[in-house]
């Protein structure tokens, strides 16, 4: 299969208190109360119309500090190797991250958000409003995470995937 080149341009930047990868919560559930800012480029500010009616958004971003990829990884919440697509680790063939954050307020082209688990200066690719009916599955299986899920709120990242 011939590899097709896909090029995305950031629509903005994500700012947080986390200046390095080490110590960042591994998921938004471990970042309760931590605030950050999402700044949209002025040319995209019109796309924010109506977003203030939502309480949460899904941020889609480029994991700019992740270099290379591995198809087998030992994730933060386990001690054994898993296929990268069965994890949420950043060292992926396409280093794309997602986070569900709460909107505190929107001012002009900036969003103040809470529960942010993203490194400061991360390029934003897109965002979508969270809609429970679309984005939540009542009886979903969560694979190997089931045995480790109680540690998700307290586990912090380290430099293993940079």
N, C-alpha and C positions, 0 to 999 in steps of 0.2 A: 504494500500500500504506500503510495507516494504521500509524503508529509506535506500538508497544505499549511502555508503560513497564515496566521491570523494575527492581526495587529489591533490592539485596543489602546485607546488614549484615555488617561484618567479624566474623570469629570470633576475631581476635587481631591481634597487631602483630609486625612483623619489625624486628629491630634489627641494625645492622651498623656497621662503622667508617666508612661513607661518609655524610658529612653533607650533601653536595651531589651533584648529578648528574655534574658534571665529574670525570673521573678514575675513574669506576666501570667495572670490567671489563664488556664488552658481553655476555658469556655466562659461565656457571659455569666453563667450561674455562679462562678467563683469570683465575679467582679461586682457583686452587689454594692450599689452606692458609689462606685467609682465613675466619675464624670469625665467626659471628653467632648471634643468639638469636631463636627463634620463641616468642612467648609467647601461649598460647591463653587466652581468657577462661575463668574458672573454671567457668562453666556448661557449657562444652564439653569439659572435661578428661576426662570419661568416654569420649569418643571416641578418646582416645589408647591405650586398652587394646589390647594386641597389637602396637602400632606398633614397640616395641623389638625385635621379631623381624626387622625390615627394616633394611637398611643405608642406603637412600636414599629420599627422598621428593620428590615434585613439588609445589612451592609454587605456588599460584594466587593472584595478588594484584592489587590496584588500583594502577595507575600514577598515583598521586595528584598528581604534579608535572607531568604531561603535560596541556597545555591545547589544546583543539581537535584537529582531525585534518586530514590531507592524504591524498588518494587516490594521489598520486604523490610519492615521497620519494627522496632520495639517502641510502642507508643508510651506516652507519659504515664498512663494508667495501668500498664501491664509490664510484666517482666519477660514475656515471650514474644516472639516475632509474629507479625500478621502481615498480610498483603496490604499495601498502602491504601487500596480502595476500600478496605474494611476498617480504616482508621480515619481520624481527622488531623493527622500530623501535617505539618507544612511542607515537608520535603516530597513534593509531588511532581509528576511530569508537567503539569500546568499549575504553578503555585498560586492558586486562587483560594481565598479564604471567605468564609461567611460568618456573620455574627448577628444575632438578634439583640437589638438594643432598644431601650425606652427613650422616647422623645420627651425631653423636659420642656423645651421651647424652641421656636424657630424665629430668628431675627434676620431679616434681609436674606442673605445667601448662606447663613450659618445655622447649624442645628446644635443645640446643647443636648447631649445624650447621656444616658446613665447605663451602668453595667457593661462598660467597655473593656474588652480583653484584647486590645490591638496596640501594637507598638506605635509610638509617636512618629508622625511623618509617613504613614502608610498611604500609598495612592489608592483612591476610591475609584472603582470601575463602574459601579451601578448601585442602586438601592431600590428596594421594593417595599411597599407597605405590608406589614404582617396581618394576615387574615386567618383567624383560627380555623375556619372551615376548610380553607385551602392548605394550610401549612401544618396542621396537627392531625395525627392519626391516633385514634383512641386505643387500638390494641396492637400497636407496632411491636415487633420483636427487636431487641437491641443487641443481639449477638453476644460477643465476649464482654461487652461493656456491662452487661447485667451483673457480673461478679465484682465489678470495680466501680460502679456508678456512685457509690457512697463517698468516694474520694474526689469526685469531680469538682466539688466546691472549694476544696482546700489545696489541690495540687497546683503547683506553679511550674512554668516552663523553665528549661535550662537551655544550654547551647547545643544540644545534640543534633539539631536539624539545620544548623547554619552552615 
